[in-house]
Amino acid sequence: MSLSHASRPAAHFMIEAPTPGADYTAVIAGLEAEAVGRYSLRSPASGEVIASVADCGAAQARLAADNAQRGFESWRQTTPFARAALLKAWHSAMLEAKEVLALTMAREMGKPIGEARGEVDYAASFLEWYAEQAKRLDGDILPSQHPDKRLAVLRQPVGPVFAITPWNFPAAMITRKVAPGLAAGCSVIVKPAEQTPVTAILLARLWQQVGGPAEVFQVITAERPAEISDLLIADTRIRKVTFTGSTPVGKHLYAKSAATMKRMSLELGGHAPFLVFDDADIDAAVAEVMASKFRNGGQTCVCTNRVYVQRGIFDSFAKRLAQAVDALSVGQPEEETTQIGPLVSQAGRDKAQSHIDDALAQGARRLTAAREVDGFFVAPTVLADVTEEMRIMQEETFGPVAPLVAFDDEAQAVAAANATPFGLAAYLWTRNLGRAHRVSEALDYGIVGVNDGAPSVPQAPFGGVKDSGIGREGGRYGIDEYLDLKFVSTRLDG
């Protein structure tokens, strides 16, 4: 399907999906911000230019910081009920504009249109959840041993926030960070991934169109964002940085933020195992592995990267998984039947393919058809006879490739699953209640799915341990990342 056909506008909101010739500016305090230049946004499916985007620099970053400080001083004074009302209005606007937002994601990063619609629903759910949480930011009254003192604990917003978001979930990674920040009373500057800036710009426009203050939520875009990030991280007025991305970049930002003692939330790389025990319902286990591994073409930080199957059911499981993967439809992201679209870039495609090639060269067997694909597409693949020395078992693939490894007993499976510096998500399938508890408690991960390959929901904490990051997003826990505790001791007159 051509990318040049007209997008379908949202019913009551003035936003449109990118088309060749479209031009997008940064959204800095609602202004059509002048940038140092432009850069071309290309479709990962076709390679054609689909939009021109503002390439901002230090001047725009300073302007955004100035505005964020002013916005924070006024926004923090609004009532939680007023903030909740705007978040609910933004939630409704997102759902009304679902088709435009979904088309935008399909065109920017190649997400299949059906999955993109699902992401809009998921992203909007954070706005709804934190609209309610805004009204629950109560503090505490503490008992005092002194009759003339009253002791209280207040929860107050940390200040302006700088959020750096990835390309794989262009809407949800923004709302998961921005919604709790706004609910808490913070202002937020978002620097979206250079591959997916338009989704962020459209979300900011919807925020303004429902009456959200322009200085409270801003979007600054750049093709080479280091200059912007360095300036905002060095700015003492920015009190919190939240980042989703690779572990090396997260560690770099963590170190740079220490100079100004910023609050940090880091959701970094993953290397998720999926343990399938021999008491599993094989068809159900295959379905959950498919949900975990092949969603978004394997380009998710929580998708399983290693599938461990108990030896007694290995052959049966492998055969059924390969059949399910061979049935996946690979195609253009805007086609309704597409289940696997392109990877986001040539680098992403090359890495995934190199993991397949390395495994095959070291003796792995391909259990799925070797489809001919062009461009940034990678054929969905299942590999058997995989060993721990292969690159696919040591690195995050971020592509539609599932390596299978046989194991003999529970202890061996847990040890193999934990033998990684990462600790974001892990999964297991068993019908044994005792095993479910033992293994989920033994897995050294921030998220564990038991018979569940897609556990993420807005009311639950999302985040990892070890090299997978610090802090949590989602649920009542996520808003705490944007709040400071203040103890107030008051001595009474007389």
PyMOL commands that set and color helices and strands:
alter all, ss='L'
color gray80, all
select helices_A, chain A and resi 58-75+80-96+98-109+113-136+172-184+197-209+226-234+247-260+282-293+295-298+311-326+346-361+391-393+410-418+433-442+475-480
alter helices_A, ss='H'
color red, helices_A
select strands_A, chain A and resi 23-24+26-28+31-33+37-42+49-55+140-142+149-157+161-164+188-191+217-219+240-244+263-267+272-276+304-310+365-366+381-384+401-407+422-423+425-429+447-450+465-466+469-470+483-491
alter strands_A, ss='S'
color yellow, strands_A
deselect
rebuild
show_as cartoon
